[in-house]
Amino acid sequence: MPQPENAAALLPSLDEIRPPSVTDQIYEALYERVINLTLPPGARLSEAEVAAQMGVSRQPVRDAFYRLSQQGFIVIRPQRATVVTRISEEAIRQAHFIREALEIACIREAAHLLGPADHARLDLLIARQAEAIAADDRRAFHALDEQFHHDICALSGLGFVWTLVKDNKGHMDRARYMSLSYNATNAMQEHREILSALRARDAEQGVAAIRAHLGRINETLERLRREQPEMLGS
């Protein structure tokens, strides 16, 4: 029987073969709580307590703590409580630089590649964002915001770009999550402006819209400096 020219192309990815490990699941749970500020800056974590709450041994918790510490979200202090770090302004600036560069590249592609069905899908996400704002559901809005940006990349055939963005934007997300109480409506309107540019197939308008949207993090930081300086670090 003839074999395909590239048999390796038929193989599934490791992520499709291997389910998340216990460490992965603990890491994701803690990461989400750090990002949405359920675990705010200064919150203390105990390996033993997390292990007991999640019904696991301490080793996978220790491994998850290590991953979070490597990303700058917690500080592990031997013989003392592990502590969630303050929101780092320097980490936010780095995340913003990386995210802006990558998403601008995606917007340029999306302006030429996305069609009416794709635009309708993004429009539906914005409608659901409006519902989340009306319900004062910040977690839902944040998830829908993520989906909007993810889908622009994915629908352009650039889903791998969103993986890179997600891996680098966590510190930015902590500050953005704090701003949702007063900034969600602005974010939604900016999403509409991005979609308008994509519908018009105007790449430069799209670039300007995404740059303004992501650049709002500077206003968020300024407000945090004034109103909640204790949440911020260097």
Residue, then its C-alpha position, 0 to 999 in steps of 0.5 A: m500500500p502506498q504511504p503518504e509522502n509525509a506520514a509524520a504530518l498525520l501524527p497527533s500533537l503530544d497535547e492531543i495524546r497526553p492529558p494534563s498532568v496533576t501538576d498542570q491542573i494545579y498550576e492552571a488552577l492557581y494561575e487563574r486565581v492569581i490572574n483574576l485576583t482571587l489570590p491578590p498580591g500579598a496572599r499567602l500560599s501553603e504547599a500543605e494546604v493546597a495539597a489538602q484542598m485539592g486532594v493531592s500529594r505535595q510534590p505536584v503542588r511544589d512543582a506548580f509553585y516552582r513554575l509560578s515562581q519562574q514566571g514571577f507570580i509568587v515568591i517561594r520562601p523556604q521555611r516561610a509562607t509562599v507569597v503572591t507577588r505584587i503586580s510588576e510594572e516592568a513585567i507589564r511593559q515587557a508583556h505589552f511590547i511582546r503582545e502588541a508586536l504579535e497582535i499587530a502582525c495578526i491584525r494585518e493578516a486578518a484584515h485580508l483573510l477574514g470573511p463575513a462568517d468570521h466577522a459574524r463570529l467576532d460580532l457574536l463574541i462582542a454581543r456576549q461581552a455586552e451581556a457580561i457587562a450588563a450582568d457585572d460578570r467580570r470573569a465572563f467578560h475576561a474570558l470573552d475578551e480572551q476569546f475575541h483576541h484568540d479567534i482573530c489569530a486562529l481564524s487567520g491561521l495563526g493560532f500559534v501566535w496566540t499561544l505565544v501571546k498567552d505565555n507572555k501576557g499574564h502580568m498584563d492580565r492582572a492589571r487589566y483584570m483590576s480595571l474591568s470594574y471601570n474599563a470593560t465598556n471601553a474595551m468592548q467599544e475598542h473591540r467593535e473598532i477592531l472588528s470595523a477595521l477588519r470588515a473594511r479590510d483596512a489593515e492600517q486602521g486595524v493596527a491603529a485600533i489594536r495599538a490603542h486598545l492594548g495601549r490602554i494598559n498605560e492608563t490602567l497603570e497610572r490609575l493603579r499608582r494613584e489609587q492602589p499603589e500597594m498592589l504594584g511592584s517595580 
